[in-house]
Amino acid sequence: MKYAEVSVNSPVAQRRAFSYAIPQGLDVRAGQAVLVPFGEKVLQGIVMELTGLPAVEDTKDILSIIDTEPLLSPAHISLARWISQYYLSPLFDAVALMLPPGFERKAIAFVSPTSQDGISPASMKTRKR
């Protein structure tokens, strides 16, 4: 099994990445944005590196990939690690400097259509007026 070291968007994370298992069938690369379980929440993260062994014994699986293309190059990842270590800043804060504007603020929303009177469009087909 392969593992990924992921920098998560959480103030609890500080200057470290967390180990996550890569589920079978999920093509994960360094620099990609992923969704991972973190405590009771699901958070955005950036894959910092791929490893053969996790840093901890008990790992959770990466839930999904946000974008198929990596957002960060190996040079960006190296620079983010250096910034975090040199300035003692949280790792994700250093990573965020290189992400597209607004990346860490994207919300996940589900929208379903309804009519003005609150009846779903599917039920309107059978409703007679």
C-alpha positions in Angstrom: 0.0 0.0 0.0 1.2 3.5 -0.7 0.9 6.5 1.6 0.8 10.3 1.2 2.1 13.0 3.5 -0.6 15.7 3.4 -0.5 19.2 4.6 -4.0 20.0 5.9 -5.8 23.4 6.1 -6.1 23.4 9.9 -4.6 25.6 12.7 -4.0 22.3 14.7 -1.6 21.0 12.0 1.2 23.5 12.7 4.5 22.7 10.9 3.8 19.1 9.9 2.1 16.9 7.4 -0.1 13.9 8.2 0.1 10.4 6.8 -2.9 9.1 4.8 -3.3 5.8 3.0 -4.0 6.0 -0.7 -7.0 3.8 -1.6 -6.7 1.4 -4.5 -7.7 3.0 -7.8 -7.0 6.6 -6.6 -4.1 8.1 -8.7 -2.5 10.5 -6.2 0.6 12.6 -7.0 2.7 15.1 -5.1 1.3 18.6 -5.3 -2.3 17.5 -5.8 -5.2 18.9 -3.7 -7.1 16.3 -1.8 -9.9 15.9 0.7 -9.0 14.1 3.9 -10.7 13.2 7.2 -9.2 15.2 10.0 -10.8 14.6 13.4 -14.5 15.0 12.8 -14.1 17.2 9.8 -13.2 16.8 6.1 -10.5 19.2 5.2 -8.6 20.3 2.1 -5.0 19.3 1.9 -2.0 19.3 -0.4 0.0 16.1 -1.0 3.6 16.9 0.0 5.1 13.6 -0.9 4.4 9.9 -1.5 5.9 7.3 0.7 6.1 3.5 1.1 5.7 3.7 4.9 3.5 6.0 7.0 4.9 8.2 9.7 2.3 6.7 12.1 0.9 3.3 12.5 -2.8 4.0 12.2 -3.8 6.0 9.1 -7.0 7.0 7.4 -7.7 6.9 3.7 -7.6 10.0 1.4 -11.3 10.6 0.5 -10.9 12.1 -2.9 -8.8 14.2 -5.2 -10.0 17.8 -5.7 -8.1 18.4 -8.9 -6.5 15.8 -11.2 -3.5 18.0 -12.0 -1.0 18.9 -9.3 -1.3 22.5 -8.1 2.3 22.6 -6.8 5.6 21.6 -8.5 8.4 19.9 -6.6 10.1 23.2 -6.4 7.0 24.8 -4.8 6.8 22.0 -2.3 10.5 22.3 -1.4 10.1 26.1 -1.0 7.0 25.7 1.2 8.8 23.3 3.5 11.7 25.8 3.8 9.4 28.7 4.5 7.7 26.7 7.2 10.9 25.6 8.9 12.8 28.9 8.6 9.9 31.2 9.7 8.3 28.6 12.1 5.0 29.0 10.3 2.3 26.4 9.9 3.1 24.2 6.8 -0.3 24.8 5.1 0.2 28.6 5.5 3.5 28.3 3.6 1.8 26.0 1.0 -1.1 28.5 0.6 1.3 31.2 -0.6 1.7 29.2 -3.8 -1.9 28.1 -4.3 -4.4 29.8 -6.7 -6.2 32.8 -5.1 -9.1 31.7 -2.9 -8.2 28.0 -3.0 -8.4 27.3 0.7 -11.8 29.2 0.9 -13.7 27.2 -1.7 -16.9 25.9 -0.3 -18.6 22.7 -1.2 -22.3 23.2 -1.9 -25.0 21.0 -3.2 -27.9 22.6 -5.0 -31.1 21.0 -6.0 -33.9 22.7 -7.9 -37.3 23.4 -6.4 -40.3 25.4 -7.5 -41.4 28.5 -5.8 -44.1 26.7 -3.8 -41.5 24.2 -2.5 -42.6 21.3 -4.6 -39.8 19.4 -6.4 -39.8 19.5 -10.2 -40.2 15.7 -10.4 -43.4 15.7 -8.4 -44.8 18.6 -10.5 -45.2 16.2 -13.5 -47.8 14.2 -11.7 -49.6 17.2 -10.1 -52.6 18.5 -11.9 -53.4 22.2 -11.8 
